[in-house]
Amino acid sequence: MCCQVVYGLDYLITEAAARLNSLKHEVVSHLSSSPEALLVVEEYDKLDCAARGLWRQLLAHPERANITSKRAVILMESNLGMTELEELLTQMGDRSKVKLAAAEELLRGVVFAQWRASQCEAYEDTLKFMSMIDVFMPYFPLERQHMTQLIDLALRDRAELLRERRDGQKITLTWNPQVTHFLVGKVWLVYSSWVPDVNSSSDCTL
């Protein structure tokens, strides 16, 4: 599977036509050469009417561009609905209590309302575009266990880089769990039962 990330959809009005043609060429070329492609569209909520119309046509009628998207995975990323998801998480108290169906229904409603407000197409076309999206996947704020895993990964990556120094000087980096605990304690985790230790000591040994 080959991946293509689409970005830069926010541009000056005078550049709109040229950028849209360039975008269409890149997407069509990628899907034509890689039928099992992974296509990532960043910040899709910022698409203007012309760009959204392009996506709608490509998804609804790929045969018109001589491409197929049946085996492609198209991921549309956005921060739209973030506040609503945070409110849902606060209401439920724990992410394990949030059902995917409820979060998906919430996001689908938020996106539909935003797209209708922009008045880019007829009501029926907005419904058709929404129906082409198979899953609305929510991403909740990170919690302590996630930050612990991320910091451990970062430390291991740094240790590996030091071991592979090209100047021939091999440096071994080791640390104890207290170091990870200290670093996690510097991150403010909003949705976690664990409160950062603001009085934690900085005396950690690497």
NUKE-700432 format. One record per residue (C-alpha): residue in three letters; chain; residue number from 0; z negated, x negated, y. Coordinates in steps of 0.02 Angstrom, whole numbers. Each point is the difference from the previous one (the first is absolute). Layout:
// NUKE-700432
> aa / ch / i / up / east / north
> ala / A / NUM / Z / X / Y
...
//
This chain:
// NUKE-700432
> aa / ch / i / up / east / north
> met / A / 0 / 0 / 0 / 0
> cys / A / 1 / 52 / -70 / 170
> cys / A / 2 / -101 / 42 / 155
> gln / A / 3 / 62 / 31 / 177
> val / A / 4 / -119 / 33 / 146
> val / A / 5 / 70 / 102 / 144
> tyr / A / 6 / -82 / -30 / 168
> gly / A / 7 / 46 / -12 / 183
> leu / A / 8 / 41 / 184 / 19
> asp / A / 9 / -83 / 3 / 170
> tyr / A / 10 / 130 / -65 / 123
> leu / A / 11 / 69 / 25 / 175
> ile / A / 12 / 107 / 154 / 30
> thr / A / 13 / 148 / -109 / 48
> glu / A / 14 / -9 / -86 / -170
> ala / A / 15 / -21 / 159 / -102
> ala / A / 16 / 178 / 23 / -62
> ala / A / 17 / 26 / -182 / -49
> arg / A / 18 / -169 / -13 / -86
> leu / A / 19 / 26 / 161 / -96
> asn / A / 20 / 170 / -59 / -63
> ser / A / 21 / -78 / -165 / -52
> leu / A / 22 / -140 / 92 / -89
> lys / A / 23 / 123 / 111 / -94
> his / A / 24 / 101 / -153 / -54
> glu / A / 25 / -155 / -91 / -64
> val / A / 26 / -66 / 150 / -97
> val / A / 27 / 168 / 48 / -77
> ser / A / 28 / 36 / -181 / -48
> his / A / 29 / -171 / -19 / -80
> leu / A / 30 / 11 / 161 / -101
> ser / A / 31 / 178 / -38 / -52
> ser / A / 32 / -43 / -173 / -66
> ser / A / 33 / -169 / 48 / -74
> pro / A / 34 / -1 / 173 / -81
> glu / A / 35 / -182 / -26 / -54
> ala / A / 36 / -51 / -53 / 174
> leu / A / 37 / -168 / 9 / 86
> leu / A / 38 / 28 / 53 / 180
> val / A / 39 / -147 / -3 / 121
> val / A / 40 / 11 / 92 / 166
> glu / A / 41 / -140 / -51 / 116
> glu / A / 42 / -74 / 124 / 125
> tyr / A / 43 / 118 / 140 / -45
> asp / A / 44 / -93 / 116 / 120
> lys / A / 45 / 78 / -98 / 145
> leu / A / 46 / 179 / 38 / -53
> asp / A / 47 / 100 / 82 / 137
> cys / A / 48 / 110 / 149 / -38
> ala / A / 49 / 156 / -103 / -35
> ala / A / 50 / -89 / -118 / -119
> arg / A / 51 / -86 / 144 / -90
> gly / A / 52 / 167 / 88 / -16
> leu / A / 53 / 71 / -156 / -80
> trp / A / 54 / -139 / -4 / -130
> arg / A / 55 / 18 / 185 / -34
> gln / A / 56 / 186 / -16 / -32
> leu / A / 57 / -18 / -154 / -110
> leu / A / 58 / -133 / 83 / -106
> ala / A / 59 / 85 / 169 / -12
> his / A / 60 / 179 / -60 / -20
> pro / A / 61 / 3 / -182 / -62
> glu / A / 62 / 172 / 30 / -77
> arg / A / 63 / 75 / 10 / 174
> ala / A / 64 / -45 / -182 / 27
> asn / A / 65 / 59 / -44 / -176
> ile / A / 66 / -177 / -43 / -55
> thr / A / 67 / -129 / 68 / -121
> ser / A / 68 / -187 / 7 / 34
> lys / A / 69 / -53 / 86 / -162
> arg / A / 70 / -79 / -158 / -71
> ala / A / 71 / -59 / -71 / 167
> val / A / 72 / -179 / 7 / 62
> ile / A / 73 / -10 / 39 / 186
> leu / A / 74 / -170 / -27 / 79
> met / A / 75 / -26 / 71 / 174
> glu / A / 76 / -154 / -74 / 84
> ser / A / 77 / -94 / 71 / 148
> asn / A / 78 / -172 / 14 / 81
> leu / A / 79 / 33 / 184 / 27
> gly / A / 80 / -143 / 104 / -67
> met / A / 81 / -126 / -143 / 5
> thr / A / 82 / -124 / 97 / 106
> glu / A / 83 / 15 / 154 / -110
> leu / A / 84 / -30 / -104 / -157
> glu / A / 85 / -154 / -79 / 78
> glu / A / 86 / -67 / 173 / 41
> leu / A / 87 / 34 / 57 / -179
> leu / A / 88 / -89 / -153 / -69
> thr / A / 89 / -149 / 29 / 113
> gln / A / 90 / -8 / 181 / -53
> met / A / 91 / 4 / -42 / -186
> gly / A / 92 / -118 / -149 / 17
> asp / A / 93 / 85 / -108 / -131
> arg / A / 94 / 181 / -40 / -41
> ser / A / 95 / -29 / 40 / -184
> lys / A / 96 / -29 / 181 / 51
> val / A / 97 / 166 / 13 / 93
> lys / A / 98 / 137 / 77 / -107
> leu / A / 99 / 174 / -74 / 19
> ala / A / 100 / 74 / 174 / 13
> ala / A / 101 / -113 / 42 / 148
> ala / A / 102 / 40 / -162 / 91
> glu / A / 103 / 185 / 20 / -35
> glu / A / 104 / 1 / 178 / 65
> leu / A / 105 / -89 / -58 / 158
> leu / A / 106 / 126 / -140 / 32
> arg / A / 107 / 148 / 112 / -37
> gly / A / 108 / -62 / 124 / 129
> val / A / 109 / -28 / -134 / 132
> val / A / 110 / 173 / -75 / -25
> phe / A / 111 / 84 / 170 / 2
> ala / A / 112 / -87 / 49 / 162
> gln / A / 113 / 49 / -164 / 83
> trp / A / 114 / 181 / 13 / -55
> arg / A / 115 / 12 / 180 / 59
> ala / A / 116 / -74 / -47 / 169
> ser / A / 117 / 137 / -128 / 26
> gln / A / 118 / 133 / 137 / -19
> cys / A / 119 / 129 / -117 / -74
> glu / A / 120 / 74 / 126 / -121
> ala / A / 121 / -7 / 181 / -55
> tyr / A / 122 / -153 / 66 / -89
> glu / A / 123 / 94 / 9 / -165
> asp / A / 124 / 57 / -181 / 14
> thr / A / 125 / -179 / -58 / 29
> leu / A / 126 / -55 / 94 / -155
> lys / A / 127 / 142 / -77 / -100
> phe / A / 128 / -46 / -175 / 59
> met / A / 129 / -182 / 29 / -45
> ser / A / 130 / 48 / 61 / -173
> met / A / 131 / 89 / -166 / -34
> ile / A / 132 / -166 / -93 / 13
> asp / A / 133 / -76 / -2 / -174
> val / A / 134 / -175 / -62 / 40
> phe / A / 135 / -107 / -22 / 156
> met / A / 136 / -115 / -143 / -48
> pro / A / 137 / -162 / -14 / 103
> tyr / A / 138 / -79 / -168 / 40
> phe / A / 139 / -184 / 8 / 40
> pro / A / 140 / -101 / -132 / 98
> leu / A / 141 / -56 / -153 / -99
> glu / A / 142 / -177 / -4 / -67
> arg / A / 143 / -116 / -143 / -43
> gln / A / 144 / 65 / -28 / -177
> his / A / 145 / 177 / -13 / 66
> met / A / 146 / -47 / -127 / 134
> thr / A / 147 / -96 / -102 / -130
> gln / A / 148 / 156 / -8 / -109
> leu / A / 149 / 112 / -44 / 147
> ile / A / 150 / -114 / -140 / 61
> asp / A / 151 / -15 / -71 / -176
> leu / A / 152 / 191 / -1 / -11
> ala / A / 153 / 14 / -86 / 170
> leu / A / 154 / -125 / -134 / -51
> arg / A / 155 / 90 / -32 / -164
> asp / A / 156 / 167 / -13 / 91
> arg / A / 157 / -74 / -126 / 122
> ala / A / 158 / -73 / -100 / -144
> glu / A / 159 / 170 / -3 / -86
> leu / A / 160 / 85 / -60 / 159
> leu / A / 161 / -124 / -142 / 17
> arg / A / 162 / 29 / -52 / -181
> glu / A / 163 / 188 / -7 / 29
> arg / A / 164 / -1 / -106 / 158
> arg / A / 165 / 158 / -105 / 9
> asp / A / 166 / -85 / -153 / 73
> gly / A / 167 / -76 / -35 / -169
> gln / A / 168 / -178 / 35 / 53
> lys / A / 169 / -68 / 133 / -116
> ile / A / 170 / -144 / 98 / 73
> thr / A / 171 / -107 / 114 / -107
> leu / A / 172 / -72 / 151 / 86
> thr / A / 173 / -143 / 92 / -85
> trp / A / 174 / -117 / 135 / 64
> asn / A / 175 / -139 / 110 / -62
> pro / A / 176 / -12 / 192 / 11
> gln / A / 177 / -110 / -17 / 154
> val / A / 178 / 152 / -60 / 99
> thr / A / 179 / 100 / 155 / -44
> his / A / 180 / -150 / 110 / 42
> phe / A / 181 / -17 / -86 / 169
> leu / A / 182 / 185 / 22 / 44
> val / A / 183 / 1 / 183 / -53
> gly / A / 184 / -153 / 24 / 109
> lys / A / 185 / 106 / -43 / 152
> val / A / 186 / 116 / 148 / -31
> trp / A / 187 / -48 / 170 / 71
> leu / A / 188 / 33 / 125 / -138
> val / A / 189 / 1 / 175 / 72
> tyr / A / 190 / 10 / 98 / -163
> ser / A / 191 / -126 / -86 / -110
> ser / A / 192 / -180 / 31 / -47
> trp / A / 193 / -29 / -185 / 22
> val / A / 194 / -45 / -52 / 178
> pro / A / 195 / 54 / -174 / 60
> asp / A / 196 / -144 / -122 / 8
> val / A / 197 / 3 / -46 / 184
> asn / A / 198 / -149 / -116 / -27
> ser / A / 199 / 75 / -94 / -146
> ser / A / 200 / -19 / -187 / 3
> ser / A / 201 / 151 / -110 / 27
> asp / A / 202 / -75 / -132 / -114
> cys / A / 203 / 126 / 16 / -141
> thr / A / 204 / 58 / -151 / -99
> leu / A / 205 / 179 / -27 / -50
//
